Amino acid sequence: MAVAMEGIAMLASRKTLFCFVSVVSFVSIQSGACTSKPQTGSRVRLAVGGQNQLVYLPTTLAQELGFYKEEGLDVELQDHAGGAKALQSLVGGSSDVVSGFYDHTIQMAAEGREFVAFVTMLRFPGLVLVTSPQGASAVTKIEDLKGRVAGVTAAGSSSQMLLTYMLQRRGVAIDEVSITPVGSAATAIAAIEHGKVDAAMVADPAFTLIATRNPGVRVLADLRTAVGVKEAFGADTYPSSVLYSKSEWIRANRDTTSKLAHAILRTLRWMHSHTPQEIADRTPKTFRGEDDALYVNAVKNSMPMFSPDGAMDAKGAEAVRMLLAGSMEKVKATSIDLSKTYTNEFIRGR
């Protein structure tokens, strides 16, 4: 009887041990699924604020050149109609990272949310404020937009914020101009060429196409160069296109973040060491349009805006904050620690 009881006790002990190990294993597996999957799975949903615009070209080229894969990443590029839409996808959880303008991280900071830019693609905004052919004679300067219609990519987009600042800097109240979303590429081109707007904020290659087909249009502001940025904003630099994400995602996926930053940095270096023709040749035909020569010219004219090193300049970040404070009350009224809106740690030593 004693032997039998001893056997039962040993069996119970083994059963308890088995259950304990099973529970620990299950918890470990579940924990790994929650915390390790983003790190080791390497899949990233990357929302782009208008993939056919040159301001976001490095995001696409990194895919075309195979740099994401070489870094061990499986990147899904999601095309959106403007940076505001891309930001919404990140806030809503349908994307992990955004290829958009840096100013969105500052806007989120003003709302108490921590979004962080971790690699900078553009040192200038890359947008051009251009008139329609029909409005060129009447609208000769930004102030002339008072009482007229101006187009931006999307409501709440960086293009709208930049336009708002340029208007206010010249004494034009925002409610004195009718601002309407016209999208990018084909829809923006149609709105300008058909006179649906008196002027609009567009990026290349759309601008080069418009100017080529309509030589009479007038450029009110060219934000692709240092000179243009200085004239429009009074600043020497204005960092714009970046990769950014929620701070908690970056903390949980540091290795993936580093690989993304490295892929973009490699792309920027590749672009600066190749000709506009070579860059165009590696760009998807759907983005180049029908006129390859025109696209090559657009790339050539836009090269000054691309960052050579992927780094965020502190003075540039402050210029963005100051511009936002001049056109957005929530930024003006909030004390923002800019060091929490960007980091260069993932491109250091690269």
C-alpha positions in Angstrom: 0.0 0.0 0.0 2.9 2.4 0.9 4.6 1.5 -2.4 1.3 2.3 -4.3 0.9 5.6 -2.5 4.6 6.5 -3.3 3.9 5.7 -7.0 0.8 7.9 -7.0 2.8 10.7 -5.4 5.6 10.4 -7.9 3.0 10.4 -10.8 1.3 13.5 -9.4 4.6 15.2 -9.0 5.6 14.4 -12.6 2.1 15.6 -13.8 2.5 18.8 -11.8 6.0 19.4 -13.3 4.7 18.7 -16.8 1.9 21.2 -16.3 4.3 23.8 -15.0 6.7 23.3 -17.9 3.7 23.4 -20.3 2.4 26.6 -18.8 5.8 28.2 -18.8 6.4 27.1 -22.4 3.0 28.4 -23.4 3.6 31.7 -21.7 7.0 32.0 -23.3 5.6 31.3 -26.7 2.8 33.8 -26.2 5.2 36.4 -24.9 7.5 35.8 -27.8 4.6 36.2 -30.2 3.7 39.6 -28.6 7.2 41.0 -28.1 9.6 39.3 -30.5 7.6 38.8 -33.6 8.1 42.4 -34.9 11.8 42.1 -34.3 12.4 38.7 -35.9 9.5 38.7 -38.4 11.1 41.6 -40.3 7.8 42.5 -42.0 7.1 46.2 -42.1 4.0 48.0 -43.3 5.4 51.3 -44.7 2.8 54.0 -45.5 3.9 56.6 -48.2 2.3 60.0 -48.5 2.1 59.9 -52.3 4.5 57.3 -53.7 4.7 58.8 -57.2 6.2 62.1 -55.9 9.9 62.6 -56.1 10.0 63.8 -52.5 9.4 60.1 -51.5 11.6 58.5 -54.2 14.2 57.0 -51.8 11.4 54.9 -50.2 10.6 53.3 -53.5 14.2 53.0 -54.8 15.2 51.1 -51.7 12.7 48.5 -52.8 13.7 48.6 -56.4 17.4 48.3 -55.6 16.8 45.4 -53.2 18.2 47.2 -50.2 15.3 46.3 -47.9 15.7 42.6 -48.7 19.5 42.8 -48.2 18.8 44.2 -44.8 16.6 41.2 -44.1 13.3 43.2 -44.3 10.0 42.3 -45.9 8.6 45.8 -46.6 5.1 46.4 -47.8 4.8 49.9 -49.4 1.3 51.4 -48.9 0.5 54.3 -51.2 -1.7 57.1 -49.7 -3.1 60.3 -51.1 -0.9 62.7 -49.1 1.1 62.7 -45.9 -2.0 63.3 -43.7 -3.6 60.1 -44.9 -0.3 58.2 -44.3 -0.2 59.6 -40.8 -3.8 58.5 -40.2 -2.9 54.9 -41.2 -0.1 54.9 -38.6 -2.4 56.4 -35.9 -5.1 53.8 -36.8 -2.7 50.9 -36.7 -2.8 49.8 -40.3 0.8 50.7 -40.9 4.0 50.6 -38.8 6.1 53.3 -40.3 5.4 56.4 -42.4 7.4 58.0 -45.2 6.2 61.5 -44.7 7.1 65.0 -43.7 9.0 65.6 -40.4 6.5 68.3 -39.3 4.0 65.6 -38.5 6.1 64.4 -35.5 6.0 68.0 -34.1 2.3 68.3 -34.7 1.8 65.0 -32.8 4.1 66.2 -30.0 1.8 69.2 -29.6 -1.0 66.7 -29.0 1.0 64.8 -26.4 1.9 61.9 -28.7 5.5 60.8 -29.2 6.3 60.1 -32.9 10.0 60.0 -33.9 11.7 60.5 -37.2 14.8 58.2 -37.5 16.2 58.9 -41.0 15.9 62.1 -43.0 15.6 61.9 -46.8 15.1 65.5 -47.8 16.8 68.7 -46.5 14.3 70.9 -48.4 10.5 70.4 -48.9 10.8 69.7 -52.6 7.4 71.3 -53.4 6.7 74.1 -55.9 3.9 76.6 -55.7 2.9 77.2 -59.3 0.1 79.1 -60.9 -2.4 77.6 -63.5 -1.9 78.8 -67.1 -5.2 80.8 -66.7 -4.0 82.5 -63.4 -0.5 83.3 -64.4 -1.2 86.9 -65.5 -3.2 87.9 -62.4 -1.2 86.0 -59.8 2.4 87.2 -60.0 3.2 86.8 -56.3 1.9 84.8 -53.3 0.0 87.8 -52.0 -2.1 87.8 -55.1 -3.7 84.5 -54.0 -6.0 86.6 -51.7 -9.6 85.9 -52.7 -8.5 83.0 -55.0 -8.4 79.2 -55.0 -5.2 77.4 -54.1 -4.6 73.6 -54.3 -2.8 71.3 -51.8 -2.3 67.5 -51.9 -4.7 66.8 -49.1 -6.5 68.5 -46.2 -4.2 68.8 -43.2 -1.1 67.8 -45.3 2.3 69.4 -45.1 1.7 71.1 -48.4 -1.3 72.9 -46.8 0.8 73.8 -43.7 3.6 75.2 -45.9 1.2 77.2 -48.0 -0.5 78.6 -44.9 2.8 79.8 -43.5 3.8 81.5 -46.8 0.5 83.3 -47.0 0.5 84.5 -43.3 4.2 85.6 -43.7 3.0 87.9 -46.4 0.0 89.2 -44.5 -2.7 87.1 -46.1 -5.1 85.5 -43.6 -5.9 81.9 -44.2 -9.6 82.5 -44.5 -8.9 84.9 -47.4 -7.8 82.0 -49.6 -10.0 79.1 -50.6 -7.8 76.0 -50.1 -8.8 72.8 -51.7 -7.2 69.3 -52.0 -6.2 68.3 -55.5 -4.1 65.2 -54.8 -0.8 64.6 -56.5 0.4 63.6 -60.0 -2.5 63.3 -62.5 -5.2 64.9 -60.4 -3.1 67.9 -59.4 -1.9 68.3 -63.0 -5.5 68.3 -64.3 -6.7 70.8 -61.6 -3.9 73.2 -62.6 -4.0 72.9 -66.4 -7.8 73.1 -66.5 -7.8 76.2 -64.2 -9.8 74.6 -61.4 -7.3 76.3 -59.0 -5.4 79.6 -59.5 -2.2 78.0 -58.0 -1.2 74.7 -56.3 1.5 73.1 -54.3 3.0 70.2 -56.4 6.1 68.1 -56.3 8.1 66.7 -59.2 7.6 65.1 -61.6 4.2 66.8 -61.8 5.7 70.3 -61.7 8.2 69.6 -64.5 5.4 68.2 -66.7 3.2 71.2 -66.0 6.0 73.7 -66.8 7.0 71.8 -70.0 3.5 71.7 -71.3 2.5 75.1 -70.1 5.5 77.5 -70.4 3.4 80.4 -69.3 2.8 79.2 -65.8 4.4 81.2 -63.0 6.5 79.8 -60.1 5.5 81.6 -56.9 7.8 79.5 -54.6 10.4 76.8 -55.4 11.1 74.8 -52.3 13.5 72.3 -54.0 16.6 74.4 -53.4 18.4 76.3 -50.6 17.8 79.6 -52.4 14.1 78.9 -52.8 13.7 77.9 -49.1 15.5 81.0 -48.0 13.2 83.2 -50.0 10.0 81.4 -48.9 10.8 80.8 -45.2 13.9 82.8 -44.3 15.6 79.6 -43.3 18.7 77.9 -44.6 17.3 74.4 -44.4 13.9 72.8 -43.9 14.0 69.0 -43.4 11.0 67.4 -44.8 10.6 63.8 -46.0 11.6 61.3 -43.3 10.8 57.9 -42.0 9.0 58.1 -38.7 7.0 55.9 -36.3 5.5 55.8 -32.9 8.2 55.9 -30.2 6.9 52.6 -28.6 7.1 50.8 -32.0 10.7 52.0 -32.4 11.6 50.9 -28.8 10.1 47.4 -29.5 11.7 47.1 -32.9 15.2 48.7 -32.6 16.9 46.3 -35.0 14.2 46.6 -37.6 14.3 50.4 -37.3 18.1 50.4 -37.7 17.8 48.2 -40.8 15.2 50.5 -42.3 17.3 53.6 -41.7 20.3 51.8 -43.2 18.4 50.8 -46.3 17.3 54.5 -46.9 20.8 55.7 -46.2 22.3 53.3 -48.7 19.7 54.5 -51.2 20.6 58.2 -50.7 24.3 57.4 -51.2 23.4 55.5 -54.3 21.4 58.4 -55.7 24.2 60.9 -55.1 26.7 58.6 -56.9 24.5 57.9 -60.0 23.2 60.1 -62.8 19.6 61.2 -63.1 19.2 58.9 -66.0 20.4 55.9 -64.0 18.1 56.9 -61.2 15.2 57.2 -63.6 16.0 53.8 -65.1 15.5 52.1 -61.6 12.3 53.9 -61.0 9.0 52.0 -61.8 7.6 53.0 -65.2 4.2 53.8 -63.6 5.9 56.6 -61.7 8.0 58.0 -64.6 5.0 58.5 -66.9 5.1 58.5 -70.7 7.9 61.0 -71.2 11.1 59.4 -69.9 13.2 62.5 -70.8 10.9 64.7 -68.8 11.3 62.5 -65.8 15.1 62.5 -66.0 15.0 66.3 -66.1 12.7 66.3 -63.0 15.2 64.1 -61.2 18.1 66.4 -62.2 16.3 69.5 -61.0 15.3 67.8 -57.7 18.7 66.3 -56.7 19.7 69.3 -54.4 16.9 68.5 -52.0 18.0 64.9 -51.2 20.0 64.5 -48.0 23.6 63.2 -48.5 23.8 61.6 -45.0 20.3 60.9 -43.7 20.9 63.1 -40.6 18.5 65.5 -39.0 20.0 68.9 -38.5 19.1 70.5 -35.1 18.7 74.0 -36.7 16.6 72.6 -39.4 14.3 70.9 -36.9 14.0 74.2 -35.0 13.1 76.0 -38.3 10.3 73.5 -38.8 9.0 74.1 -35.3 9.1 77.9 -35.7 7.3 77.7 -39.0 4.6 75.5 -37.5 4.2 77.8 -34.5 3.6 80.6 -36.9 0.7 78.8 -38.6 -0.7 76.4 -36.0 -2.0 77.5 -32.7 -1.6 74.1 -31.0 2.2 74.2 -31.8 2.5 77.8 -30.7 0.8 77.1 -27.4 2.8 74.0 -26.5 6.3 73.6 -25.1 7.8 70.9 -27.3 11.1 69.0 -26.7 12.4 68.7 -30.2 14.9 66.1 -29.2 12.0 63.7 -28.7 10.7 64.2 -32.2 13.8 62.8 -34.1 16.9 60.8 -33.6 20.1 60.2 -35.5 21.2 57.2 -33.5 20.1 54.7 -36.2 22.4 56.2 -38.9 25.4 56.7 -36.7 28.5 54.7 -37.7 26.8 53.8 -41.0 
